[in-house]
């Protein structure tokens, strides 16, 4: 059995294109850092979303400190920053930790 946290995989500058941009389904990417308390607060929310939306939405995380190229490319200025990609293109950006219901509503709005 796959656990919620196993559904949320990490990507790097090197794997970002294959694991995010090339995916056929929408991908929500969490830009985070170890030192960021709100980043740790949103992690269980993202795990629940990944489990609930498995098959229709992929969730990935990227350590912004360890992978500065990708964060700079997408102009990540605050953490956590969540970027929703559809067909390899960013379609929505959410900054800061948010409750699950609010985040899901914003994702659904962006996917319409």
The first five atom37 places (N, CA, C, CB, O) and aatype in JSON, in Angstrom:
{
  "aatype": [20, 20, 20, 20, 20, 20, 20, 20, 20, 20, 20, 20, 20, 20, 20, 20, 20, 20, 20, 20, 20, 20, 20, 20, 20, 20, 20, 20, 20, 20, 20, 20, 20, 20, 20, 20, 20, 20, 20, 20, 20, 20, 20, 20, 20, 20, 20, 20, 20, 20, 20, 20, 20, 20, 20, 20, 20, 20, 20, 20, 20, 20, 20, 20, 20, 20, 20, 20, 20, 20, 20, 20, 20, 20, 20, 20, 20, 20, 20, 20, 20, 20, 20, 20, 20, 20, 20, 20, 20, 20, 20, 20, 20, 20, 20, 20, 20, 20, 20, 20, 20, 20, 20, 20, 20, 20, 20, 20, 20, 20, 20, 20],
  "atom_mask": [
    [1, 1, 1, 1, 1],
    [1, 1, 1, 1, 1],
    [1, 1, 1, 1, 1],
    [1, 1, 1, 1, 1],
    [1, 1, 1, 1, 1],
    [1, 1, 1, 1, 1],
    [1, 1, 1, 1, 1],
    [1, 1, 1, 1, 1],
    [1, 1, 1, 1, 1],
    [1, 1, 1, 1, 1],
    [1, 1, 1, 1, 1],
    [1, 1, 1, 1, 1],
    [1, 1, 1, 1, 1],
    [1, 1, 1, 1, 1],
    [1, 1, 1, 1, 1],
    [1, 1, 1, 1, 1],
    [1, 1, 1, 1, 1],
    [1, 1, 1, 1, 1],
    [1, 1, 1, 1, 1],
    [1, 1, 1, 1, 1],
    [1, 1, 1, 1, 1],
    [1, 1, 1, 1, 1],
    [1, 1, 1, 1, 1],
    [1, 1, 1, 1, 1],
    [1, 1, 1, 1, 1],
    [1, 1, 1, 1, 1],
    [1, 1, 1, 1, 1],
    [1, 1, 1, 1, 1],
    [1, 1, 1, 1, 1],
    [1, 1, 1, 1, 1],
    [1, 1, 1, 1, 1],
    [1, 1, 1, 1, 1],
    [1, 1, 1, 1, 1],
    [1, 1, 1, 1, 1],
    [1, 1, 1, 1, 1],
    [1, 1, 1, 1, 1],
    [1, 1, 1, 1, 1],
    [1, 1, 1, 1, 1],
    [1, 1, 1, 1, 1],
    [1, 1, 1, 1, 1],
    [1, 1, 1, 1, 1],
    [1, 1, 1, 1, 1],
    [1, 1, 1, 1, 1],
    [1, 1, 1, 1, 1],
    [1, 1, 1, 1, 1],
    [1, 1, 1, 1, 1],
    [1, 1, 1, 1, 1],
    [1, 1, 1, 1, 1],
    [1, 1, 1, 1, 1],
    [1, 1, 1, 1, 1],
    [1, 1, 1, 1, 1],
    [1, 1, 1, 1, 1],
    [1, 1, 1, 1, 1],
    [1, 1, 1, 1, 1],
    [1, 1, 1, 1, 1],
    [1, 1, 1, 1, 1],
    [1, 1, 1, 1, 1],
    [1, 1, 1, 1, 1],
    [1, 1, 1, 1, 1],
    [1, 1, 1, 1, 1],
    [1, 1, 1, 1, 1],
    [1, 1, 1, 1, 1],
    [1, 1, 1, 1, 1],
    [1, 1, 1, 1, 1],
    [1, 1, 1, 1, 1],
    [1, 1, 1, 1, 1],
    [1, 1, 1, 1, 1],
    [1, 1, 1, 1, 1],
    [1, 1, 1, 1, 1],
    [1, 1, 1, 1, 1],
    [1, 1, 1, 1, 1],
    [1, 1, 1, 1, 1],
    [1, 1, 1, 1, 1],
    [1, 1, 1, 1, 1],
    [1, 1, 1, 1, 1],
    [1, 1, 1, 1, 1],
    [1, 1, 1, 1, 1],
    [1, 1, 1, 1, 1],
    [1, 1, 1, 1, 1],
    [1, 1, 1, 1, 1],
    [1, 1, 1, 1, 1],
    [1, 1, 1, 1, 1],
    [1, 1, 1, 1, 1],
    [1, 1, 1, 1, 1],
    [1, 1, 1, 1, 1],
    [1, 1, 1, 1, 1],
    [1, 1, 1, 1, 1],
    [1, 1, 1, 1, 1],
    [1, 1, 1, 1, 1],
    [1, 1, 1, 1, 1],
    [1, 1, 1, 1, 1],
    [1, 1, 1, 1, 1],
    [1, 1, 1, 1, 1],
    [1, 1, 1, 1, 1],
    [1, 1, 1, 1, 1],
    [1, 1, 1, 1, 1],
    [1, 1, 1, 1, 1],
    [1, 1, 1, 1, 1],
    [1, 1, 1, 1, 1],
    [1, 1, 1, 1, 1],
    [1, 1, 1, 1, 1],
    [1, 1, 1, 1, 1],
    [1, 1, 1, 1, 1],
    [1, 1, 1, 1, 1],
    [1, 1, 1, 1, 1],
    [1, 1, 1, 1, 1],
    [1, 1, 1, 1, 1],
    [1, 1, 1, 1, 1],
    [1, 1, 1, 1, 1],
    [1, 1, 1, 1, 1],
    [1, 1, 1, 1, 1],
    [1, 1, 1, 1, 1]
  ],
  "atom_positions": [
    [[0.83, -1.19, 0.0], [0.0, 0.0, 0.0], [0.88, 1.25, 0.0], [-0.95, 0.0, 1.21], [1.84, 1.34, 0.77]],
    [[0.55, 2.2, -0.85], [1.31, 3.44, -0.93], [0.76, 4.43, 0.09], [1.26, 4.04, -2.38], [-0.45, 4.64, 0.17]],
    [[1.65, 5.03, 0.87], [1.21, 6.01, 1.85], [1.1, 7.38, 1.2], [2.19, 6.06, 3.05], [1.62, 7.61, 0.11]],
    [[0.4, 8.29, 1.88], [0.24, 9.65, 1.35], [1.57, 10.3, 1.06], [-0.56, 10.5, 2.33], [1.76, 10.91, 0.01]],
    [[2.52, 10.18, 2.0], [3.79, 10.85, 1.83], [4.6, 10.27, 0.68], [4.59, 10.78, 3.1], [5.44, 10.97, 0.11]],
    [[4.38, 9.02, 0.33], [5.1, 8.42, -0.8], [4.59, 8.96, -2.14], [4.96, 6.9, -0.77], [5.28, 8.86, -3.15]],
    [[3.4, 9.53, -2.15], [2.85, 10.1, -3.37], [3.49, 11.45, -3.71], [1.35, 10.27, -3.24], [3.47, 11.88, -4.86]],
    [[4.06, 12.1, -2.71], [4.7, 13.4, -2.91], [6.21, 13.15, -3.02], [4.37, 14.4, -1.74], [6.88, 12.92, -2.02]],
    [[6.71, 13.21, -4.24], [8.13, 12.93, -4.48], [8.91, 14.21, -4.7], [8.31, 12.0, -5.67], [8.36, 15.21, -5.17]],
    [[10.18, 14.17, -4.37], [11.06, 15.32, -4.57], [11.63, 15.31, -5.97], [12.18, 15.34, -3.54], [11.9, 14.25, -6.55]],
    [[11.82, 16.51, -6.5], [12.51, 16.68, -7.78], [13.69, 17.6, -7.56], [11.56, 17.24, -8.89], [13.8, 18.25, -6.51]],
    [[14.58, 17.67, -8.53], [15.76, 18.52, -8.46], [15.83, 19.36, -9.72], [17.06, 17.67, -8.29], [15.02, 19.21, -10.64]],
    [[16.81, 20.25, -9.77], [17.03, 21.03, -10.99], [17.18, 20.09, -12.19], [18.27, 21.93, -10.86], [16.7, 20.38, -13.29]],
    [[17.86, 18.97, -11.97], [18.15, 18.03, -13.06], [16.93, 17.21, -13.48], [19.26, 17.1, -12.63], [16.82, 16.85, -14.66]],
    [[16.04, 16.91, -12.56], [14.89, 16.04, -12.88], [13.59, 16.81, -13.11], [14.68, 15.05, -11.76], [12.58, 16.22, -13.46]],
    [[13.62, 18.13, -12.92], [12.41, 18.94, -13.01], [11.69, 18.8, -14.35], [12.75, 20.38, -12.75], [10.48, 18.61, -14.39]],
    [[12.42, 18.9, -15.44], [11.78, 18.84, -16.77], [11.05, 17.52, -16.97], [12.84, 19.03, -17.88], [9.91, 17.52, -17.44]],
    [[11.68, 16.4, -16.62], [11.06, 15.09, -16.83], [9.92, 14.83, -15.84], [12.11, 13.99, -16.71], [8.89, 14.26, -16.21]],
    [[10.09, 15.25, -14.59], [9.11, 14.94, -13.55], [7.96, 15.94, -13.44], [9.8, 14.85, -12.24], [6.95, 15.67, -12.8]],
    [[8.12, 17.11, -14.07], [7.08, 18.13, -13.97], [6.62, 18.57, -15.36], [7.58, 19.34, -13.18], [5.45, 18.4, -15.71]],
    [[7.52, 19.12, -16.13], [7.14, 19.72, -17.41], [6.66, 18.71, -18.44], [8.3, 20.48, -17.97], [5.82, 19.05, -19.28]],
    [[7.17, 17.49, -18.39], [6.81, 16.47, -19.39], [5.59, 15.63, -18.99], [7.98, 15.56, -19.64], [5.16, 14.78, -19.76]],
    [[5.04, 15.85, -17.81], [3.91, 15.04, -17.35], [2.63, 15.42, -18.08], [3.71, 15.2, -15.84], [2.39, 16.6, -18.33]],
    [[1.81, 14.43, -18.43], [0.56, 14.74, -19.13], [-0.52, 15.32, -18.2], [0.03, 13.48, -19.8], [-1.36, 16.1, -18.65]],
    [[-0.5, 14.95, -16.93], [-1.5, 15.44, -15.98], [-0.99, 16.73, -15.32], [-1.82, 14.36, -14.91], [0.21, 17.01, -15.37]],
    [[-1.88, 17.5, -14.71], [-1.44, 18.69, -13.98], [-0.49, 18.29, -12.84], [-2.65, 19.46, -13.41], [-0.64, 17.24, -12.22]],
    [[0.49, 19.16, -12.58], [1.48, 18.92, -11.53], [1.54, 20.14, -10.62], [2.89, 18.59, -12.13], [1.74, 21.27, -11.09]],
    [[1.36, 19.91, -9.33], [1.5, 20.97, -8.33], [2.89, 20.83, -7.72], [0.37, 20.89, -7.23], [3.21, 19.78, -7.15]],
    [[3.69, 21.87, -7.83], [5.07, 21.83, -7.32], [5.18, 22.73, -6.1], [6.09, 22.26, -8.42], [4.81, 23.91, -6.14]],
    [[5.7, 22.17, -5.03], [5.91, 22.87, -3.77], [7.38, 23.26, -3.68], [5.49, 22.0, -2.56], [8.24, 22.4, -3.51]],
    [[7.66, 24.56, -3.77], [9.01, 25.08, -3.56], [9.13, 25.37, -2.07], [9.3, 26.38, -4.45], [8.36, 26.17, -1.53]],
    [[10.08, 24.72, -1.4], [10.18, 24.8, 0.05], [11.64, 24.87, 0.47], [9.5, 23.59, 0.7], [12.54, 24.77, -0.36]],
    [[11.87, 25.04, 1.78], [13.22, 24.99, 2.36], [13.12, 24.42, 3.76], [13.88, 26.41, 2.38], [12.09, 24.55, 4.43]],
    [[14.18, 23.79, 4.19], [14.22, 23.14, 5.51], [13.98, 24.14, 6.63], [15.56, 22.45, 5.72], [13.33, 23.8, 7.62]],
    [[14.47, 25.35, 6.51], [14.39, 26.35, 7.57], [13.02, 27.04, 7.65], [15.46, 27.39, 7.35], [12.8, 27.87, 8.54]],
    [[12.1, 26.73, 6.76], [10.84, 27.45, 6.6], [9.7, 26.76, 7.36], [10.48, 27.56, 5.1], [9.2, 25.73, 6.9]],
    [[9.27, 27.29, 8.52], [8.18, 26.66, 9.28], [6.87, 26.5, 8.49], [7.9, 27.46, 10.51], [6.27, 25.43, 8.56]],
    [[6.4, 27.51, 7.72], [5.17, 27.3, 6.96], [5.29, 26.18, 5.91], [4.77, 28.59, 6.27], [4.3, 25.54, 5.56]],
    [[6.5, 25.96, 5.43], [6.73, 24.86, 4.48], [6.43, 23.52, 5.13], [8.18, 24.89, 3.95], [5.84, 22.63, 4.51]],
    [[6.83, 23.38, 6.39], [6.57, 22.13, 7.12], [5.09, 22.01, 7.47], [7.43, 22.06, 8.4], [4.57, 20.9, 7.56]],
    [[4.41, 23.14, 7.66], [2.99, 23.12, 7.98], [2.17, 22.64, 6.78], [2.52, 24.51, 8.41], [1.17, 21.94, 6.96]],
    [[2.58, 23.0, 5.58], [1.78, 22.66, 4.4], [2.08, 21.24, 3.89], [2.04, 23.67, 3.3], [1.3, 20.7, 3.11]],
    [[3.18, 20.65, 4.3], [3.56, 19.32, 3.81], [2.46, 18.26, 4.02], [4.83, 18.87, 4.5], [2.16, 17.53, 3.08]],
    [[1.85, 18.14, 5.21], [0.79, 17.14, 5.37], [-0.45, 17.45, 4.53], [0.4, 17.03, 6.83], [-1.15, 16.53, 4.1]],
    [[-0.73, 18.73, 4.3], [-1.85, 19.12, 3.45], [-1.6, 18.63, 2.02], [-2.05, 20.67, 3.47], [-2.49, 18.09, 1.38]],
    [[-0.38, 18.82, 1.55], [-0.04, 18.38, 0.19], [-0.09, 16.86, 0.08], [1.35, 18.88, -0.19], [-0.48, 16.33, -0.96]],
    [[0.29, 16.16, 1.13], [0.23, 14.69, 1.11], [-1.22, 14.22, 1.0], [0.88, 14.1, 2.38], [-1.52, 13.27, 0.27]],
    [[-2.12, 14.89, 1.71], [-3.55, 14.53, 1.63], [-4.11, 14.84, 0.24], [-4.36, 15.3, 2.7], [-4.87, 14.04, -0.32]],
    [[-3.74, 15.98, -0.33], [-4.19, 16.33, -1.68], [-3.66, 15.31, -2.68], [-3.73, 17.75, -2.06], [-4.4, 14.89, -3.58]],
    [[-2.41, 14.93, -2.55], [-1.82, 13.94, -3.47], [-2.58, 12.63, -3.41], [-0.33, 13.71, -3.13], [-2.8, 11.99, -4.44]],
    [[-2.98, 12.22, -2.21], [-3.73, 10.96, -2.06], [-5.13, 11.08, -2.64], [-3.81, 10.56, -0.57], [-5.6, 10.19, -3.34]],
    [[-5.81, 12.19, -2.35], [-7.18, 12.38, -2.84], [-7.26, 12.55, -4.35], [-7.8, 13.58, -2.17], [-8.23, 12.13, -4.98]],
    [[-6.25, 13.17, -4.92], [-6.27, 13.47, -6.35], [-5.35, 12.56, -7.17], [-5.87, 14.92, -6.58], [-5.05, 12.85, -8.32]],
    [[-4.91, 11.45, -6.57], [-4.02, 10.52, -7.29], [-4.67, 10.12, -8.6], [-3.72, 9.24, -6.42], [-5.84, 9.74, -8.64]],
    [[-3.91, 10.21, -9.67], [-4.41, 9.87, -10.99], [-4.85, 11.08, -11.8], [-5.55, 8.93, -10.86], [-4.88, 11.03, -13.03]],
    [[-5.19, 12.19, -11.11], [-5.59, 13.4, -11.84], [-4.68, 14.59, -11.55], [-7.01, 13.76, -11.49], [-4.68, 15.56, -12.31]],
    [[-3.91, 14.52, -10.47], [-3.0, 15.59, -10.1], [-1.76, 14.96, -9.46], [-3.67, 16.6, -9.12], [-1.86, 14.13, -8.57]],
    [[-0.6, 15.37, -9.93], [0.65, 14.92, -9.35], [1.19, 16.04, -8.47], [1.7, 14.52, -10.46], [1.11, 17.21, -8.83]],
    [[1.73, 15.67, -7.3], [2.33, 16.65, -6.4], [3.82, 16.34, -6.28], [1.64, 16.64, -4.99], [4.21, 15.21, -6.01]],
    [[4.64, 17.36, -6.48], [6.08, 17.24, -6.36], [6.6, 18.34, -5.45], [6.77, 17.3, -7.74], [5.98, 19.4, -5.34]],
    [[7.74, 18.11, -4.81], [8.39, 19.14, -4.0], [9.79, 19.37, -4.53], [8.42, 18.73, -2.5], [10.41, 18.48, -5.11]],
    [[10.28, 20.58, -4.32], [11.65, 20.89, -4.69], [12.24, 21.79, -3.61], [11.73, 21.56, -6.09], [11.67, 22.82, -3.27]],
    [[13.38, 21.39, -3.08], [14.09, 22.17, -2.06], [14.71, 23.37, -2.78], [15.19, 21.31, -1.31], [15.66, 23.21, -3.56]],
    [[14.17, 24.55, -2.52], [14.6, 25.74, -3.24], [16.05, 26.1, -2.96], [13.72, 26.9, -2.89], [16.73, 26.63, -3.84]],
    [[16.53, 25.83, -1.75], [17.93, 26.13, -1.42], [18.9, 25.22, -2.16], [18.16, 26.02, 0.09], [19.94, 25.66, -2.64]],
    [[18.55, 23.94, -2.25], [19.43, 22.96, -2.91], [19.31, 22.99, -4.43], [19.12, 21.56, -2.41], [20.17, 22.47, -5.14]],
    [[18.24, 23.62, -4.94], [17.97, 23.65, -6.38], [17.62, 25.07, -6.83], [16.83, 22.67, -6.75], [16.49, 25.33, -7.22]],
    [[18.6, 25.98, -6.76], [18.3, 27.39, -7.02], [17.97, 27.72, -8.47], [19.46, 28.21, -6.59], [17.34, 28.75, -8.74]],
    [[18.38, 26.9, -9.41], [18.14, 27.2, -10.82], [16.64, 27.2, -11.13], [18.86, 26.17, -11.72], [16.14, 28.13, -11.77]],
    [[15.94, 26.18, -10.68], [14.51, 26.08, -10.96], [13.73, 27.19, -10.25], [13.97, 24.7, -10.54], [12.85, 27.8, -10.85]],
    [[14.06, 27.45, -9.01], [13.39, 28.53, -8.28], [13.59, 29.88, -8.97], [13.9, 28.6, -6.85], [12.66, 30.67, -9.07]],
    [[14.8, 30.14, -9.44], [15.07, 31.4, -10.14], [14.31, 31.45, -11.47], [16.59, 31.57, -10.39], [13.79, 32.49, -11.84]],
    [[14.26, 30.34, -12.16], [13.57, 30.28, -13.45], [12.1, 30.68, -13.33], [13.67, 28.89, -14.05], [11.55, 31.35, -14.2]],
    [[11.47, 30.25, -12.23], [10.05, 30.54, -12.03], [9.83, 31.69, -11.04], [9.33, 29.3, -11.55], [8.72, 31.87, -10.53]],
    [[10.87, 32.44, -10.78], [10.82, 33.66, -9.96], [10.21, 33.42, -8.58], [10.03, 34.73, -10.67], [9.36, 34.18, -8.12]],
    [[10.65, 32.37, -7.93], [10.18, 32.06, -6.57], [10.9, 33.01, -5.61], [10.45, 30.55, -6.19], [12.12, 32.97, -5.48]],
    [[10.11, 33.86, -4.94], [10.67, 34.87, -4.05], [10.35, 34.6, -2.58], [10.16, 36.24, -4.44], [11.05, 35.08, -1.69]],
    [[9.3, 33.84, -2.32], [8.86, 33.53, -0.96], [8.59, 32.04, -0.86], [7.59, 34.35, -0.56], [8.27, 31.38, -1.85]],
    [[8.73, 31.52, 0.36], [8.47, 30.1, 0.58], [7.41, 29.93, 1.66], [9.77, 29.35, 0.96], [7.38, 30.72, 2.61]],
    [[6.56, 28.95, 1.55], [6.43, 28.05, 0.4], [5.73, 28.75, -0.77], [5.65, 26.78, 0.8], [4.85, 29.59, -0.58]],
    [[6.14, 28.4, -1.96], [5.44, 28.8, -3.18], [5.01, 27.54, -3.88], [6.34, 29.7, -4.1], [5.81, 26.63, -4.09]],
    [[3.74, 27.48, -4.25], [3.2, 26.35, -4.99], [2.88, 26.83, -6.39], [1.93, 25.75, -4.29], [2.2, 27.84, -6.57]],
    [[3.38, 26.11, -7.39], [3.08, 26.46, -8.77], [2.38, 25.27, -9.42], [4.38, 26.84, -9.56], [2.87, 24.14, -9.35]],
    [[1.25, 25.54, -10.04], [0.49, 24.52, -10.75], [0.86, 24.57, -12.22], [-1.05, 24.72, -10.55], [0.72, 25.6, -12.88]],
    [[1.34, 23.43, -12.74], [1.74, 23.31, -14.14], [0.73, 22.46, -14.89], [3.16, 22.71, -14.26], [0.3, 21.42, -14.39]],
    [[0.34, 22.91, -16.07], [-0.51, 22.14, -16.96], [0.17, 22.13, -18.32], [-1.97, 22.75, -17.04], [0.47, 23.18, -18.88]],
    [[0.4, 20.94, -18.86], [1.08, 20.78, -20.15], [2.42, 21.52, -20.15], [0.19, 21.29, -21.29], [2.8, 22.13, -21.15]],
    [[3.13, 21.44, -19.03], [4.46, 22.02, -18.94], [4.5, 23.52, -18.72], [5.18, 21.72, -20.16], [5.58, 24.11, -18.66]],
    [[3.34, 24.15, -18.58], [3.29, 25.61, -18.4], [2.71, 25.95, -17.03], [2.45, 26.26, -19.51], [1.75, 25.32, -16.58]],
    [[3.29, 26.96, -16.35], [2.71, 27.39, -15.07], [1.4, 28.11, -15.32], [3.7, 28.3, -14.3], [1.35, 29.06, -16.11]],
    [[0.33, 27.69, -14.64], [-0.98, 28.3, -14.83], [-1.47, 29.03, -13.58], [-1.99, 27.25, -15.24], [-2.38, 29.86, -13.66]],
    [[-0.88, 28.73, -12.43], [-1.28, 29.4, -11.19], [-0.17, 29.29, -10.17], [-2.6, 28.8, -10.63], [0.57, 28.31, -10.13]],
    [[-0.06, 30.33, -9.34], [0.94, 30.36, -8.27], [0.23, 30.71, -6.97], [2.07, 31.38, -8.59], [-0.58, 31.63, -6.92]],
    [[0.55, 29.96, -5.93], [-0.01, 30.18, -4.6], [1.15, 30.35, -3.63], [-0.96, 29.0, -4.17], [2.04, 29.5, -3.59]],
    [[1.15, 31.43, -2.86], [2.25, 31.71, -1.94], [1.74, 31.59, -0.51], [2.85, 33.12, -2.19], [0.7, 32.14, -0.15]],
    [[2.5, 30.87, 0.31], [2.18, 30.72, 1.72], [1.39, 29.46, 2.02], [1.41, 31.92, 2.18], [0.76, 28.87, 1.14]],
    [[1.44, 29.07, 3.27], [0.68, 27.9, 3.72], [-0.81, 28.25, 3.72], [1.14, 27.42, 5.14], [-1.2, 29.35, 4.13]],
    [[-1.62, 27.31, 3.26], [-3.06, 27.52, 3.18], [-3.8, 26.28, 3.64], [-3.48, 27.9, 1.74], [-3.27, 25.17, 3.54]],
    [[-5.02, 26.45, 4.14], [-5.82, 25.28, 4.5], [-6.12, 24.45, 3.25], [-7.14, 25.71, 5.21], [-6.16, 24.96, 2.13]],
    [[-6.33, 23.17, 3.46], [-6.58, 22.24, 2.36], [-7.76, 22.66, 1.49], [-6.82, 20.84, 2.9], [-7.65, 22.68, 0.27]],
    [[-8.88, 23.0, 2.1], [-10.07, 23.37, 1.33], [-9.82, 24.57, 0.44], [-11.25, 23.66, 2.27], [-10.24, 24.6, -0.72]],
    [[-9.13, 25.55, 0.97], [-8.83, 26.75, 0.18], [-7.9, 26.43, -0.98], [-8.21, 27.83, 1.07], [-8.11, 26.89, -2.1]],
    [[-6.87, 25.65, -0.7], [-5.92, 25.28, -1.74], [-6.59, 24.47, -2.84], [-4.75, 24.49, -1.15], [-6.36, 24.71, -4.03]],
    [[-7.43, 23.5, -2.46], [-8.16, 22.71, -3.46], [-9.08, 23.58, -4.31], [-8.97, 21.61, -2.78], [-9.19, 23.38, -5.52]],
    [[-9.75, 24.54, -3.68], [-10.64, 25.44, -4.43], [-9.84, 26.26, -5.43], [-11.41, 26.38, -3.47], [-10.28, 26.46, -6.56]],
    [[-8.67, 26.73, -5.03], [-7.84, 27.52, -5.93], [-7.27, 26.66, -7.07], [-6.69, 28.17, -5.15], [-7.17, 27.12, -8.21]],
    [[-6.92, 25.42, -6.77], [-6.44, 24.5, -7.81], [-7.56, 24.23, -8.81], [-5.94, 23.17, -7.19], [-7.36, 24.31, -10.02]],
    [[-8.74, 23.91, -8.29], [-9.88, 23.63, -9.16], [-10.22, 24.82, -10.04], [-11.09, 23.24, -8.33], [-10.53, 24.66, -11.23]],
    [[-10.18, 26.03, -9.47], [-10.44, 27.24, -10.27], [-9.43, 27.38, -11.4], [-10.41, 28.49, -9.37], [-9.78, 27.72, -12.52]],
    [[-8.17, 27.11, -11.09], [-7.11, 27.25, -12.1], [-7.24, 26.2, -13.2], [-5.75, 27.14, -11.46], [-6.82, 26.44, -14.34]],
    [[-7.81, 25.06, -12.88], [-7.92, 23.97, -13.86], [-9.17, 24.08, -14.74], [-7.92, 22.65, -13.15], [-9.32, 23.3, -15.69]],
    [[-10.05, 25.01, -14.44], [-11.27, 25.17, -15.25], [-10.98, 25.82, -16.57], [-12.29, 25.98, -14.5], [-11.89, 26.03, -17.37]]
  ]
}
